[in-house]
Amino acid sequence: MMINTLQKLRLRFQNVGPIYVKELRSYFNSAVAYVVIIVFLAFLGWFYASNIFLINIASLREMFETARWVLLFIIPAITMRLLAEEKKSGTIELLTTKPVHDDEIVIGKFLAAWSLVAFALLPTLVYYVTVSSFGDIDNGPVIGGYLGLLLMAGVYVSIGLFASSITENQIVAFILGIFLIVGFFVLDKILLFVPSGLVSLFEYLGTDYHFLNMARGVIDSRDVVYFLSILGTMLWLTMVTLGRRKW
């Protein structure tokens, strides 16, 4: 029975792979991937290298601190074209005339954008090697920091993809993506202005709150569940929005 279920799932999502490869290739066939990776690494390198000798501690904390801010603006730039451009050019209609489901389109594009962020993070392992050469490094916060960045990036990509699904204008998608992503980011930073009964809710919904927990080296299942829940919800909203064209 399990084998039959897996076979049905494989057939149901058989187009995710080709869509993923197509989108990822489109990033690297243009300047987008290279600009994103270079800008990302340039910001991290500048702020990280300027502080590494000041703190005099074998830690990647400063790198993670900087990365979480840079992702706020890099990811909307990555995702703004994913569906907005397809809708404006009409290629989304051509794509859906083939035996491809909306959820396959959304998942394939999401995985491609998420992978690009992972590729941008990959060269930062050089920082880990560098810091390790200065002294003993606590690997717990390093593992938690990287996992937290990847999960938070996944949430931001899903939000950016949703923003791209509700407009045909890439600039509007970019601005809306930043607005929504920054909105989630600052929720745990405005608790002084929130009614006492909603403080716990706002704190829990803040992406930065959960990332900082993981960056301390404490990988709590509640933080992982939070990221996956928001990610799944935003992908579902994107599928619903994309499906509205058929109504």
C-alpha positions in Angstrom: 0.0 0.0 0.0 2.8 2.4 0.9 4.5 1.6 -2.4 1.3 2.4 -4.4 1.0 5.7 -2.4 4.6 6.6 -3.3 4.1 5.8 -6.9 1.0 8.0 -7.0 2.9 10.9 -5.4 5.7 10.5 -7.9 3.3 10.6 -10.8 1.4 13.5 -9.2 4.5 15.6 -8.9 6.5 14.3 -11.8 6.8 17.8 -13.4 8.4 19.4 -10.3 11.8 18.2 -11.4 11.8 19.7 -14.9 10.3 23.0 -13.7 13.0 23.2 -11.0 15.8 22.5 -13.4 14.3 25.1 -15.9 14.0 27.8 -13.3 17.4 27.2 -11.8 19.0 27.1 -15.2 17.3 30.4 -16.0 19.0 32.0 -13.0 22.5 30.9 -14.0 21.9 31.6 -17.7 21.3 35.3 -16.8 23.2 37.6 -14.5 20.7 37.1 -11.7 22.4 34.2 -9.9 25.9 35.7 -10.1 24.7 39.2 -9.0 22.8 37.8 -6.0 25.7 35.6 -4.9 28.3 38.4 -5.3 26.2 41.0 -3.6 25.4 38.6 -0.8 29.0 37.6 -0.2 30.2 41.2 -0.5 27.9 42.4 2.2 28.8 39.4 4.5 32.5 39.8 3.8 32.6 43.5 4.5 30.7 43.4 7.8 32.1 40.1 8.9 35.8 40.8 8.1 35.5 44.3 9.7 34.3 42.8 13.0 36.1 39.4 13.3 39.2 40.9 14.9 37.3 43.2 17.1 35.3 40.5 18.9 38.4 38.3 19.2 36.2 35.2 19.5 36.1 32.0 17.3 32.5 32.4 16.3 30.3 32.9 13.2 27.8 34.9 15.2 28.6 38.2 13.4 28.2 36.5 10.0 24.7 35.1 10.9 23.7 38.5 12.3 24.6 40.2 9.0 23.1 37.4 6.8 19.7 37.6 8.4 19.5 41.3 7.4 20.8 40.9 3.9 18.3 38.1 3.1 15.4 40.6 3.8 16.3 42.4 0.5 18.0 39.7 -1.6 15.2 37.2 -1.5 12.4 39.5 -2.9 14.8 40.3 -5.8 15.2 36.6 -6.5 11.4 35.8 -6.3 9.8 38.9 -7.9 9.9 37.6 -11.4 9.0 33.9 -10.8 5.2 34.2 -11.4 4.7 37.9 -12.2 6.8 37.7 -15.4 5.0 34.5 -16.4 1.6 36.1 -16.0 2.6 39.3 -17.8 4.1 37.5 -20.8 1.3 35.0 -20.9 3.6 32.0 -20.6 1.8 30.9 -17.4 -1.2 30.0 -19.6 1.0 28.1 -22.1 2.5 26.2 -19.2 -0.8 25.2 -17.7 -2.1 24.0 -21.1 0.3 21.1 -20.6 -0.4 18.3 -18.1 1.1 20.4 -15.3 -0.7 21.2 -12.1 -0.5 24.5 -10.3 1.1 22.9 -7.2 3.9 21.5 -9.4 4.6 25.0 -10.8 4.7 26.5 -7.4 6.9 23.8 -5.8 9.3 23.7 -8.7 9.8 27.5 -8.7 10.0 27.6 -4.9 12.7 24.9 -4.8 14.7 26.7 -7.5 14.8 30.0 -5.7 15.5 28.3 -2.4 18.4 26.4 -4.0 19.9 29.7 -5.2 19.9 31.0 -1.7 21.6 27.8 -0.5 24.2 28.2 -3.3 24.9 31.8 -2.0 25.4 30.4 1.5 27.7 27.7 0.4 30.9 29.8 0.0 30.4 31.2 3.5 31.8 27.8 4.7 35.2 29.5 4.0 34.5 31.7 7.0 34.0 28.6 9.2 37.4 27.2 8.0 39.0 30.6 8.7 37.5 31.0 12.2 38.3 27.4 13.1 42.0 28.1 12.3 42.0 30.9 15.0 40.8 28.6 17.8 38.3 26.1 18.9 34.8 26.9 17.6 31.5 25.7 19.1 29.8 23.8 16.3 26.4 23.9 17.9 25.7 27.5 17.1 27.2 27.0 13.6 24.9 24.1 12.8 21.9 25.9 14.3 22.8 29.1 12.5 23.1 27.6 9.1 19.9 25.5 9.6 18.1 28.6 10.8 19.2 30.6 7.9 18.1 28.0 5.4 14.7 27.6 7.1 14.2 31.3 7.4 15.2 31.8 3.7 12.7 29.1 2.8 10.0 31.1 4.5 11.1 34.3 2.8 11.2 32.6 -0.6 7.6 31.3 -0.1 6.5 34.8 0.9 8.2 36.4 -2.1 6.7 33.7 -4.4 3.2 34.6 -3.0 3.9 38.3 -3.6 4.8 37.4 -7.2 1.6 35.5 -7.7 -0.8 38.3 -7.1 0.6 40.8 -9.6 2.0 41.0 -13.1 4.4 43.8 -12.2 7.8 42.7 -10.9 8.5 46.0 -9.1 5.2 45.7 -7.3 6.1 42.1 -6.4 9.5 43.2 -5.1 8.0 46.0 -2.9 5.2 43.8 -1.6 7.7 41.0 -0.9 9.9 43.2 1.1 6.9 44.6 3.0 5.6 41.2 4.0 9.1 39.7 4.8 10.1 42.7 6.9 6.7 42.5 8.6 7.3 39.0 9.8 10.9 40.0 10.7 9.9 42.8 13.1 6.9 41.2 14.8 9.0 40.3 17.9 10.6 43.8 18.0 7.4 45.8 18.5 6.1 44.0 21.6 6.1 47.2 23.6 3.3 48.5 21.3 1.3 45.3 21.4 -1.6 44.6 23.8 -0.4 42.3 26.6 -2.7 39.5 25.5 -1.1 39.4 22.1 2.5 39.6 23.1 3.1 35.8 23.0 1.4 35.5 19.6 3.4 38.4 18.0 6.6 37.0 19.4 5.9 33.5 18.1 5.1 34.8 14.6 8.3 36.7 14.3 10.8 34.9 12.1 13.8 36.5 13.7 12.8 35.2 17.2 12.9 31.6 16.0 16.1 32.1 14.0 18.0 33.6 17.0 16.9 30.7 19.1 18.5 28.3 16.6 21.6 30.5 16.1 22.3 30.0 19.8 22.8 26.3 19.1 19.4 25.2 20.4 17.5 23.3 17.7 14.0 23.1 19.2 11.3 21.3 17.3 9.0 24.2 17.9 11.2 26.5 15.9 11.5 24.0 13.0 7.7 23.4 13.1 7.1 27.2 13.0 9.3 27.7 9.9 7.8 24.7 8.0 4.2 25.8 9.0 4.6 29.4 7.6 6.4 28.0 4.6 3.6 25.6 3.8 0.9 28.2 4.4 2.5 30.7 2.0 2.9 28.0 -0.7 -0.7 27.0 -0.2 -1.8 30.7 -0.5 0.3 31.0 -3.7 -1.4 27.9 -5.2 -4.8 29.3 -4.3 -3.9 32.7 -5.9 -2.6 31.0 -9.0 -5.7 28.9 -9.3 -8.0 32.0 -9.2 -7.3 32.6 -12.9 -9.5 29.5 -13.6 -12.5 30.8 -11.7 
